[in-house]
Amino acid sequence: MKILRELLIVLALVAFSGNVSARASDFKIRTLNGEDVALSSYFEPGKWTMVMLWTTYCVTCRKQFRMISRFHNEHKDKDAKVIGISLDGLALINRVRDYILQQPMAFESGVAEIARFTRAFKEITEEDFKGTPTYLMFDPTGAMVGHAAGPMKIELAEQFIADNPPE
């Protein structure tokens, strides 16, 4: 069971067509400055983008921030970056801002409505959203190549990136 869970965490087990990927990357989030932007606006050519979905009340998320921040810092100038999306909702954007000031989080985060996100997640992945943390992985072309719910092991994400160089 543990091996299966680790394989799921690799993020690459669920592949999607280009049309589905486009919808995932065009999902709108609100920046902490109040601007509505497409998730794809955070993508950089040639870089993998890991999206961490989190909430202020998720204990596992809190435990993951330091490790995910370390991954972001080690890769942001090379081959990958992390973007966070708080699913606390737009009405709690001030709470999210305050929370981020108290947490060791090196990557940028935005906010989305959980109900809207879960509908989009179901449409994109054909699976129910299980909760936070959940991770989405976009390849260097911006195509969504996988998702995984639960704690992330960075070593597996790094191995996946190393095994799948850009074409």
N, C-alpha and C positions, 0 to 999 in steps of 0.2 A: 504494500500500500504506500509506503514511504517513497519507493522508487517511482511509482506512478505519479504521485503528487509532485515530485521533483521534475519529472518529465513535463508535466502540465505547466510548471512554472517557467519552463524554457521560453514560453510565449509563442513558439512557432508551430504549435500543433494544429492550430486552426487557421487555414488559409482562406483568403477571400478574393473575389474577382475585383477587377479595377473599378467597376461602377460602385460596388459596395464600399471600397476604400475611399472613393471620392466623397461619399456621403459621410463617412466617419471623420475625415479630415475637415469637412466643412461644418461640423458641429459648432454652434456658437457658444462662447463663454463670455463672461464679463470679467474684464481685468479689475484689479483692485483699485484702479483709478476711475472705474465706472464706464469704461468703453466696451462696447460689444464687438467682439472680433471672432473670426473663424479660427478654430484650432490650428488649421494649416498655416496661419500667419506666423506661428512659432517655429515652423519647420525651416531648416537650413539645408541648402543643396549639399548632398554628399554626406549628411549626418543622419544617424539613427535617432529617432525621438521616442523616448519612453514616457508615457503619460501615466502618472500616478493619480488615481481617484481616491480621495480621502475625505474624512469629516473631522470636525473638532472633537467629537465624542468617541472616536475610534481609538481604542488603546493600542491595538496592533499597528495602526498607522503611526502613532506617536513613536513607537519602538522602531519603526522602519525609517523615519526621517533622517537620522544620522547616517545610516548606511547608504540610503538613496542619495543623500547630499554628497557623500564621499564619491560615489559612482559619478555623479554629475560633475564634480570638481575635477576628477581624474580624466574625464573624457571630453568635457565641453570644448576644449581647444583642439581636439583631434577628430573623433569619429562619432560621438553621441552626446545627447543632452537629455535632461529631464524637464518635463512641464508637469505641474500639479494642477488638479481641478478639485476644489472643495465642493462637495455636494450638500453643503449646509443650506444653500438657497440664497437668493438675492436679498431677501429681507434681513439676512444675518451677515451681510458683507462686512459690517463694522466689527462684529464678533470675530470673523475670519481674519481680518487685518490685525486685530489685537492678539489673536492666537499665534499668528505667524511671527509677531515680534517676540513671543516667548519661546518659540521652538527653534532648534538648530536646523534650519531649512535653507539650503544654498540655492535652490532652484526657484524659478518664478511660478506663481500659482494664480489661477483665476477661480471664478465661482460659477456654478450652474445649479439649476433647479433639479433635484433628484428625480421627480416624476417625469420631467421632460427627458432627462438623460436616460432613465431606465427604458422608456419607450424607444428612444433612438438605439440604445444598446441591443434591445430585442430585435429591432428591424435590421441592424447591421450584422449581428452575430447569429441570429435565429436561436438565441439562448436567453434565459432569464438572467437578469443582473442579480448576483449573489450577495453583494455588499462590499464594504471597504475593508482593507485596501483592495483595489483591482488595478491591474496594469494593462495598458494597451501598448503595442509596439508597432511603430511605423518605420519602414525601411528608408534608406537614403533618397528614394524617389518620392516618398510621401505616401506610399501604399501601406495600408494596415495589414500586417502579416500575422498578428496573433494577439491573444489576450489571456490573462490568467487572474483568478481571484485568489486572495490570500497572501501571506507573507512571501516576499521575493528573496531569492538567493542571488546576489549580484554575480557571483562566480558563474552561474548558469547563463545569465544575460550576457556577460562578457564572452563566454565560450560561444554562444549563439552568434554574436557579432563577429567574432574571429572566424567562425566557420562559414559565414555568409558575406564575404566581401562584396562591395558594390561592383556591378558589371561595367 
